[in-house]
Amino acid sequence: MTEDPALAAARLHCRSLQEALDGFRRTGLPRIADWGGRLAGVLTDGGRLLAAGNGGSAAQAQHLTAELVGRYRRERRAYSALALHAETSSVTAIGNDYGFDHVYARQVTAHGRPGDVLMLLSTSGRSANLIAAAVTGRRAGLRVWALTGPGPNPLAEAADDALCVAAGSAATVQETHLVAVHLLCECFDAAVAAPLARGAAAVPGRMS
């Protein structure tokens, strides 16, 4: 009996996602853990995260900033994080006056400070506006990280560091990026909580 085409497509999609996640687990986890620790250092010291993407990647970027300004799992203070694509008046004004390739770079110039983190998400790694933002960010002294699809690609090369997901479709790349975003928040929270726990243990008379 021939399998239903829709079910076959769904099975293939799930198999592709599993393969991408297997690769991410092998090669991406150490980088995400490192980014989480570094981001904790930046934000707890008064720095800021800027994030941007296009289309579905814009939604992923905004998901990340929401978790930092709000919370991921545990209760903690709010941290400064901006999704640049969500600044609709700025995006449309800059796009109208300077062109779409500049909608993020100009905002990076406005909001970014040396030592801040700029996170850029792209399934292709070839979006001109994100590449321009990466170049602008590095020139301004920001630390630029990229979550992309298969490498090498121009955005990964323009960033200070990149995590490239090896997958055959944009949908699978985005699904893996969501896992990476959640794990980045997990590692960030763990890094933020660690010095607090050490401080509490050092208080005289405090039971550990």
C-alpha atoms as an extended CHARMM CRD file, in Angstrom:
* protein
*
       208  EXT
         1         1  MET       CA              0.0000000000        0.0000000000        0.0000000000  PROA      1               0.0000000000
         2         2  THR       CA              1.3810000000        3.3810000000       -1.0010000000  PROA      2               0.0000000000
         3         3  GLU       CA              1.8920000000        5.8140000000        1.8800000000  PROA      3               0.0000000000
         4         4  ASP       CA             -0.1170000000        9.0270000000        1.8410000000  PROA      4               0.0000000000
         5         5  PRO       CA              2.0720000000       11.7550000000        0.2470000000  PROA      5               0.0000000000
         6         6  ALA       CA              1.3450000000       14.2420000000        3.0410000000  PROA      6               0.0000000000
         7         7  LEU       CA              2.3810000000       11.7210000000        5.6930000000  PROA      7               0.0000000000
         8         8  ALA       CA              5.5060000000       10.8380000000        3.7300000000  PROA      8               0.0000000000
         9         9  ALA       CA              6.4210000000       14.5230000000        3.5000000000  PROA      9               0.0000000000
        10        10  ALA       CA              5.8570000000       14.9290000000        7.2360000000  PROA      10              0.0000000000
        11        11  ARG       CA              8.1050000000       11.9500000000        7.9910000000  PROA      11              0.0000000000
        12        12  LEU       CA             10.8180000000       13.3530000000        5.7310000000  PROA      12              0.0000000000
        13        13  HSD       CA             10.5690000000       16.7470000000        7.4430000000  PROA      13              0.0000000000
        14        14  CYS       CA             10.9210000000       15.1760000000       10.8910000000  PROA      14              0.0000000000
        15        15  ARG       CA             13.8700000000       13.0730000000        9.7250000000  PROA      15              0.0000000000
        16        16  SER       CA             15.6020000000       16.1570000000        8.3200000000  PROA      16              0.0000000000
        17        17  LEU       CA             15.0300000000       18.0390000000       11.5710000000  PROA      17              0.0000000000
        18        18  GLN       CA             16.4170000000       15.1610000000       13.6110000000  PROA      18              0.0000000000
        19        19  GLU       CA             19.5440000000       15.0820000000       11.4640000000  PROA      19              0.0000000000
        20        20  ALA       CA             20.0030000000       18.8530000000       11.8680000000  PROA      20              0.0000000000
        21        21  LEU       CA             19.5560000000       18.5950000000       15.6310000000  PROA      21              0.0000000000
        22        22  ASP       CA             22.0370000000       15.7150000000       15.8010000000  PROA      22              0.0000000000
        23        23  GLY       CA             24.6050000000       17.8740000000       14.0400000000  PROA      23              0.0000000000
        24        24  PHE       CA             23.7960000000       20.8390000000       16.2740000000  PROA      24              0.0000000000
        25        25  ARG       CA             24.1960000000       18.7010000000       19.3810000000  PROA      25              0.0000000000
        26        26  ARG       CA             27.6110000000       17.5090000000       18.2250000000  PROA      26              0.0000000000
        27        27  THR       CA             29.0960000000       20.8320000000       17.1320000000  PROA      27              0.0000000000
        28        28  GLY       CA             26.8660000000       23.7080000000       18.2460000000  PROA      28              0.0000000000
        29        29  LEU       CA             26.3300000000       23.1700000000       21.9750000000  PROA      29              0.0000000000
        30        30  PRO       CA             29.7900000000       24.3370000000       23.1120000000  PROA      30              0.0000000000
        31        31  ARG       CA             29.4070000000       27.5500000000       21.1190000000  PROA      31              0.0000000000
        32        32  ILE       CA             25.9370000000       28.2310000000       22.5320000000  PROA      32              0.0000000000
        33        33  ALA       CA             27.1980000000       27.6190000000       26.0840000000  PROA      33              0.0000000000
        34        34  ASP       CA             30.0770000000       30.0190000000       25.4420000000  PROA      34              0.0000000000
        35        35  TRP       CA             27.7350000000       32.6590000000       24.0110000000  PROA      35              0.0000000000
        36        36  GLY       CA             25.4100000000       32.3110000000       26.9970000000  PROA      36              0.0000000000
        37        37  GLY       CA             28.2450000000       32.9350000000       29.4310000000  PROA      37              0.0000000000
        38        38  ARG       CA             29.5800000000       35.8770000000       27.4450000000  PROA      38              0.0000000000
        39        39  LEU       CA             26.1220000000       37.4040000000       27.0740000000  PROA      39              0.0000000000
        40        40  ALA       CA             25.5730000000       37.1280000000       30.8170000000  PROA      40              0.0000000000
        41        41  GLY       CA             28.7810000000       39.0570000000       31.3990000000  PROA      41              0.0000000000
        42        42  VAL       CA             27.7420000000       41.8070000000       28.9900000000  PROA      42              0.0000000000
        43        43  LEU       CA             24.1560000000       42.2670000000       30.1690000000  PROA      43              0.0000000000
        44        44  THR       CA             24.8250000000       42.0570000000       33.8990000000  PROA      44              0.0000000000
        45        45  ASP       CA             27.4600000000       44.7490000000       33.4020000000  PROA      45              0.0000000000
        46        46  GLY       CA             24.9150000000       47.1170000000       31.8760000000  PROA      46              0.0000000000
        47        47  GLY       CA             25.3990000000       46.2270000000       28.2170000000  PROA      47              0.0000000000
        48        48  ARG       CA             22.7310000000       45.4790000000       25.6440000000  PROA      48              0.0000000000
        49        49  LEU       CA             21.7640000000       42.8410000000       23.1210000000  PROA      49              0.0000000000
        50        50  LEU       CA             20.6100000000       43.9830000000       19.6830000000  PROA      50              0.0000000000
        51        51  ALA       CA             18.9990000000       41.3460000000       17.4670000000  PROA      51              0.0000000000
        52        52  ALA       CA             17.6410000000       41.2690000000       13.9310000000  PROA      52              0.0000000000
        53        53  GLY       CA             16.4930000000       39.0030000000       11.1510000000  PROA      53              0.0000000000
        54        54  ASN       CA             14.1430000000       38.9410000000        8.1640000000  PROA      54              0.0000000000
        55        55  GLY       CA             10.8370000000       37.0960000000        7.9100000000  PROA      55              0.0000000000
        56        56  GLY       CA             10.7480000000       34.0270000000       10.1340000000  PROA      56              0.0000000000
        57        57  SER       CA             14.2200000000       34.8690000000       11.4240000000  PROA      57              0.0000000000
        58        58  ALA       CA             12.8590000000       38.2300000000       12.6050000000  PROA      58              0.0000000000
        59        59  ALA       CA             10.3490000000       36.3160000000       14.7220000000  PROA      59              0.0000000000
        60        60  GLN       CA             13.1810000000       34.2080000000       16.1620000000  PROA      60              0.0000000000
        61        61  ALA       CA             15.1980000000       37.3300000000       16.9920000000  PROA      61              0.0000000000
        62        62  GLN       CA             12.2190000000       38.9060000000       18.7340000000  PROA      62              0.0000000000
        63        63  HSD       CA             11.6180000000       35.6770000000       20.6300000000  PROA      63              0.0000000000
        64        64  LEU       CA             15.1700000000       35.9260000000       21.9970000000  PROA      64              0.0000000000
        65        65  THR       CA             14.8360000000       39.5360000000       23.1230000000  PROA      65              0.0000000000
        66        66  ALA       CA             11.4730000000       38.8160000000       24.7570000000  PROA      66              0.0000000000
        67        67  GLU       CA             13.0140000000       36.0280000000       26.8350000000  PROA      67              0.0000000000
        68        68  LEU       CA             15.7320000000       38.3770000000       28.0840000000  PROA      68              0.0000000000
        69        69  VAL       CA             13.5350000000       41.3910000000       28.8380000000  PROA      69              0.0000000000
        70        70  GLY       CA             10.9100000000       39.0960000000       30.3730000000  PROA      70              0.0000000000
        71        71  ARG       CA             12.1390000000       35.7520000000       31.6080000000  PROA      71              0.0000000000
        72        72  TYR       CA             12.9250000000       32.3130000000       30.2560000000  PROA      72              0.0000000000
        73        73  ARG       CA             12.1990000000       29.8910000000       33.1040000000  PROA      73              0.0000000000
        74        74  ARG       CA             13.3810000000       31.2900000000       36.4170000000  PROA      74              0.0000000000
        75        75  GLU       CA             12.4620000000       34.6250000000       37.9390000000  PROA      75              0.0000000000
        76        76  ARG       CA             15.2620000000       37.1750000000       37.5200000000  PROA      76              0.0000000000
        77        77  ARG       CA             15.7830000000       40.8240000000       36.7260000000  PROA      77              0.0000000000
        78        78  ALA       CA             15.0760000000       42.2380000000       33.2760000000  PROA      78              0.0000000000
        79        79  TYR       CA             17.9530000000       42.7540000000       30.8540000000  PROA      79              0.0000000000
        80        80  SER       CA             18.2970000000       45.1930000000       27.9610000000  PROA      80              0.0000000000
        81        81  ALA       CA             17.5430000000       43.5790000000       24.5850000000  PROA      81              0.0000000000
        82        82  LEU       CA             16.1100000000       45.1690000000       21.4230000000  PROA      82              0.0000000000
        83        83  ALA       CA             14.7080000000       43.5060000000       18.2900000000  PROA      83              0.0000000000
        84        84  LEU       CA             15.6370000000       46.0220000000       15.5980000000  PROA      84              0.0000000000
        85        85  HSD       CA             13.0610000000       44.8540000000       13.0510000000  PROA      85              0.0000000000
        86        86  ALA       CA             10.2920000000       45.5740000000       15.6010000000  PROA      86              0.0000000000
        87        87  GLU       CA             11.0890000000       49.3080000000       15.4410000000  PROA      87              0.0000000000
        88        88  THR       CA              8.5950000000       49.6790000000       12.6130000000  PROA      88              0.0000000000
        89        89  SER       CA              8.7290000000       53.4460000000       12.2120000000  PROA      89              0.0000000000
        90        90  SER       CA             12.5360000000       53.3920000000       12.1390000000  PROA      90              0.0000000000
        91        91  VAL       CA             12.6010000000       50.4440000000        9.7150000000  PROA      91              0.0000000000
        92        92  THR       CA             10.1670000000       52.0560000000        7.2950000000  PROA      92              0.0000000000
        93        93  ALA       CA             11.7410000000       55.5150000000        7.5330000000  PROA      93              0.0000000000
        94        94  ILE       CA             15.2640000000       54.1910000000        7.0020000000  PROA      94              0.0000000000
        95        95  GLY       CA             14.1060000000       51.8770000000        4.2290000000  PROA      95              0.0000000000
        96        96  ASN       CA             12.3300000000       54.7220000000        2.4930000000  PROA      96              0.0000000000
        97        97  ASP       CA             15.1490000000       57.2630000000        2.8690000000  PROA      97              0.0000000000
        98        98  TYR       CA             18.2660000000       55.1010000000        2.6120000000  PROA      98              0.0000000000
        99        99  GLY       CA             17.1800000000       51.7250000000        1.2020000000  PROA      99              0.0000000000
       100       100  PHE       CA             16.3180000000       48.3650000000        2.7850000000  PROA      100             0.0000000000
       101       101  ASP       CA             19.9630000000       47.3190000000        2.9750000000  PROA      101             0.0000000000
       102       102  HSD       CA             20.4800000000       49.9750000000        5.6660000000  PROA      102             0.0000000000
       103       103  VAL       CA             17.4840000000       49.3360000000        7.9420000000  PROA      103             0.0000000000
       104       104  TYR       CA             19.5840000000       47.5240000000       10.5610000000  PROA      104             0.0000000000
       105       105  ALA       CA             23.0140000000       49.0860000000       10.1260000000  PROA      105             0.0000000000
       106       106  ARG       CA             21.7050000000       52.5610000000       10.8880000000  PROA      106             0.0000000000
       107       107  GLN       CA             19.9660000000       51.3150000000       14.0250000000  PROA      107             0.0000000000
       108       108  VAL       CA             23.1480000000       49.5820000000       15.1340000000  PROA      108             0.0000000000
       109       109  THR       CA             24.9300000000       52.9100000000       14.7950000000  PROA      109             0.0000000000
       110       110  ALA       CA             22.2020000000       54.5770000000       16.8900000000  PROA      110             0.0000000000
       111       111  HSD       CA             21.7680000000       52.0170000000       19.6610000000  PROA      111             0.0000000000
       112       112  GLY       CA             24.9480000000       49.9690000000       19.7910000000  PROA      112             0.0000000000
       113       113  ARG       CA             27.8190000000       50.7210000000       22.1510000000  PROA      113             0.0000000000
       114       114  PRO       CA             31.2850000000       49.1360000000       22.3260000000  PROA      114             0.0000000000
       115       115  GLY       CA             31.0290000000       45.8290000000       24.1300000000  PROA      115             0.0000000000
       116       116  ASP       CA             27.3400000000       45.2500000000       23.3070000000  PROA      116             0.0000000000
       117       117  VAL       CA             26.2690000000       42.0780000000       21.4910000000  PROA      117             0.0000000000
       118       118  LEU       CA             24.6150000000       42.0390000000       18.0630000000  PROA      118             0.0000000000
       119       119  MET       CA             22.8320000000       38.7750000000       17.2040000000  PROA      119             0.0000000000
       120       120  LEU       CA             21.8660000000       38.3000000000       13.5510000000  PROA      120             0.0000000000
       121       121  LEU       CA             19.7140000000       35.4130000000       12.3140000000  PROA      121             0.0000000000
       122       122  SER       CA             19.4330000000       34.2950000000        8.6920000000  PROA      122             0.0000000000
       123       123  THR       CA             18.5700000000       30.9710000000        7.0730000000  PROA      123             0.0000000000
       124       124  SER       CA             20.6440000000       31.7940000000        3.9830000000  PROA      124             0.0000000000
       125       125  GLY       CA             23.4010000000       33.9220000000        5.5040000000  PROA      125             0.0000000000
       126       126  ARG       CA             23.1800000000       36.1580000000        2.4380000000  PROA      126             0.0000000000
       127       127  SER       CA             20.8090000000       38.9640000000        3.4670000000  PROA      127             0.0000000000
       128       128  ALA       CA             22.4580000000       42.2450000000        2.5240000000  PROA      128             0.0000000000
       129       129  ASN       CA             20.8850000000       44.2070000000        5.3760000000  PROA      129             0.0000000000
       130       130  LEU       CA             22.2110000000       41.7590000000        7.9710000000  PROA      130             0.0000000000
       131       131  ILE       CA             25.6860000000       41.6950000000        6.4320000000  PROA      131             0.0000000000
       132       132  ALA       CA             25.7270000000       45.5040000000        6.5030000000  PROA      132             0.0000000000
       133       133  ALA       CA             24.6620000000       45.4160000000       10.1540000000  PROA      133             0.0000000000
       134       134  ALA       CA             27.4580000000       42.9660000000       10.9750000000  PROA      134             0.0000000000
       135       135  VAL       CA             30.0920000000       45.1470000000        9.3170000000  PROA      135             0.0000000000
       136       136  THR       CA             28.7460000000       48.2680000000       11.0410000000  PROA      136             0.0000000000
       137       137  GLY       CA             28.5750000000       46.5090000000       14.3890000000  PROA      137             0.0000000000
       138       138  ARG       CA             32.1440000000       45.2730000000       14.2940000000  PROA      138             0.0000000000
       139       139  ARG       CA             33.3970000000       48.7200000000       13.2790000000  PROA      139             0.0000000000
       140       140  ALA       CA             31.5190000000       50.1960000000       16.2650000000  PROA      140             0.0000000000
       141       141  GLY       CA             33.0740000000       47.7250000000       18.7000000000  PROA      141             0.0000000000
       142       142  LEU       CA             30.0890000000       45.4200000000       19.1650000000  PROA      142             0.0000000000
       143       143  ARG       CA             30.5420000000       41.6630000000       19.4090000000  PROA      143             0.0000000000
       144       144  VAL       CA             28.6770000000       40.2140000000       16.4150000000  PROA      144             0.0000000000
       145       145  TRP       CA             27.2490000000       36.6950000000       16.4590000000  PROA      145             0.0000000000
       146       146  ALA       CA             25.3680000000       35.0300000000       13.5970000000  PROA      146             0.0000000000
       147       147  LEU       CA             22.9310000000       32.1250000000       13.5180000000  PROA      147             0.0000000000
       148       148  THR       CA             22.7380000000       30.9850000000        9.9090000000  PROA      148             0.0000000000
       149       149  GLY       CA             21.9990000000       28.1090000000        7.6060000000  PROA      149             0.0000000000
       150       150  PRO       CA             24.7270000000       26.0360000000        5.9570000000  PROA      150             0.0000000000
       151       151  GLY       CA             28.1810000000       27.5920000000        5.8780000000  PROA      151             0.0000000000
       152       152  PRO       CA             30.3000000000       29.0530000000        4.5910000000  PROA      152             0.0000000000
       153       153  ASN       CA             28.1970000000       32.1120000000        3.8520000000  PROA      153             0.0000000000
       154       154  PRO       CA             28.7820000000       35.8940000000        3.7660000000  PROA      154             0.0000000000
       155       155  LEU       CA             27.0510000000       36.6730000000        7.0790000000  PROA      155             0.0000000000
       156       156  ALA       CA             29.0660000000       34.0780000000        8.9710000000  PROA      156             0.0000000000
       157       157  GLU       CA             32.2340000000       35.5040000000        7.4810000000  PROA      157             0.0000000000
       158       158  ALA       CA             31.2260000000       39.0740000000        8.4290000000  PROA      158             0.0000000000
       159       159  ALA       CA             30.4900000000       38.1520000000       12.0630000000  PROA      159             0.0000000000
       160       160  ASP       CA             32.9290000000       37.6680000000       14.9210000000  PROA      160             0.0000000000
       161       161  ASP       CA             31.5150000000       34.1960000000       15.4920000000  PROA      161             0.0000000000
       162       162  ALA       CA             28.8290000000       32.0920000000       13.8220000000  PROA      162             0.0000000000
       163       163  LEU       CA             26.8200000000       28.9550000000       14.3200000000  PROA      163             0.0000000000
       164       164  CYS       CA             25.8880000000       27.5010000000       10.9290000000  PROA      164             0.0000000000
       165       165  VAL       CA             23.1210000000       24.8970000000       10.8120000000  PROA      165             0.0000000000
       166       166  ALA       CA             23.6040000000       22.2110000000        8.1720000000  PROA      166             0.0000000000
       167       167  ALA       CA             20.1030000000       21.5890000000        6.8300000000  PROA      167             0.0000000000
       168       168  GLY       CA             18.5310000000       21.3990000000        3.4100000000  PROA      168             0.0000000000
       169       169  SER       CA             15.5190000000       23.6550000000        3.9570000000  PROA      169             0.0000000000
       170       170  ALA       CA             14.9010000000       27.0650000000        5.4880000000  PROA      170             0.0000000000
       171       171  ALA       CA             12.1570000000       25.5760000000        7.6800000000  PROA      171             0.0000000000
       172       172  THR       CA             14.5410000000       23.0750000000        9.2500000000  PROA      172             0.0000000000
       173       173  VAL       CA             17.1740000000       25.7670000000        9.7950000000  PROA      173             0.0000000000
       174       174  GLN       CA             14.6090000000       27.9780000000       11.5560000000  PROA      174             0.0000000000
       175       175  GLU       CA             13.4050000000       25.1250000000       13.7430000000  PROA      175             0.0000000000
       176       176  THR       CA             16.9740000000       24.4250000000       14.8000000000  PROA      176             0.0000000000
       177       177  HSD       CA             17.5370000000       28.1340000000       15.4020000000  PROA      177             0.0000000000
       178       178  LEU       CA             14.6020000000       28.0850000000       17.8410000000  PROA      178             0.0000000000
       179       179  VAL       CA             16.2970000000       25.3180000000       19.7990000000  PROA      179             0.0000000000
       180       180  ALA       CA             19.5190000000       27.3600000000       19.7520000000  PROA      180             0.0000000000
       181       181  VAL       CA             17.6510000000       30.4390000000       21.0420000000  PROA      181             0.0000000000
       182       182  HSD       CA             16.1340000000       28.4720000000       23.9220000000  PROA      182             0.0000000000
       183       183  LEU       CA             19.4540000000       26.9000000000       24.8330000000  PROA      183             0.0000000000
       184       184  LEU       CA             21.1620000000       30.3030000000       24.6840000000  PROA      184             0.0000000000
       185       185  CYS       CA             18.5980000000       31.5450000000       27.2240000000  PROA      185             0.0000000000
       186       186  GLU       CA             19.1680000000       28.4210000000       29.3260000000  PROA      186             0.0000000000
       187       187  CYS       CA             22.9310000000       28.9690000000       29.3510000000  PROA      187             0.0000000000
       188       188  PHE       CA             22.4790000000       32.6960000000       29.9780000000  PROA      188             0.0000000000
       189       189  ASP       CA             20.2940000000       32.0550000000       33.0230000000  PROA      189             0.0000000000
       190       190  ALA       CA             22.7310000000       29.4620000000       34.3660000000  PROA      190             0.0000000000
       191       191  ALA       CA             25.6370000000       31.8800000000       33.9960000000  PROA      191             0.0000000000
       192       192  VAL       CA             23.6910000000       34.7030000000       35.6830000000  PROA      192             0.0000000000
       193       193  ALA       CA             22.6240000000       32.4510000000       38.5590000000  PROA      193             0.0000000000
       194       194  ALA       CA             26.0840000000       30.9920000000       39.2110000000  PROA      194             0.0000000000
       195       195  PRO       CA             27.7060000000       34.0540000000       40.8700000000  PROA      195             0.0000000000
       196       196  LEU       CA             24.5000000000       34.6990000000       42.8400000000  PROA      196             0.0000000000
       197       197  ALA       CA             24.6270000000       31.1690000000       44.2090000000  PROA      197             0.0000000000
       198       198  ARG       CA             28.3020000000       31.5300000000       45.1140000000  PROA      198             0.0000000000
       199       199  GLY       CA             27.5750000000       34.8320000000       46.8550000000  PROA      199             0.0000000000
       200       200  ALA       CA             24.7410000000       33.3240000000       48.8620000000  PROA      200             0.0000000000
       201       201  ALA       CA             26.9340000000       30.4050000000       49.9290000000  PROA      201             0.0000000000
       202       202  ALA       CA             29.6010000000       32.8440000000       51.1420000000  PROA      202             0.0000000000
       203       203  VAL       CA             27.2700000000       34.6980000000       53.5370000000  PROA      203             0.0000000000
       204       204  PRO       CA             28.2100000000       33.7900000000       57.1560000000  PROA      204             0.0000000000
       205       205  GLY       CA             25.6950000000       31.5050000000       58.7700000000  PROA      205             0.0000000000
       206       206  ARG       CA             23.9780000000       30.6890000000       55.4440000000  PROA      206             0.0000000000
       207       207  MET       CA             23.1980000000       26.9890000000       55.0570000000  PROA      207             0.0000000000
       208       208  SER       CA             24.3690000000       25.5350000000       51.7310000000  PROA      208             0.0000000000
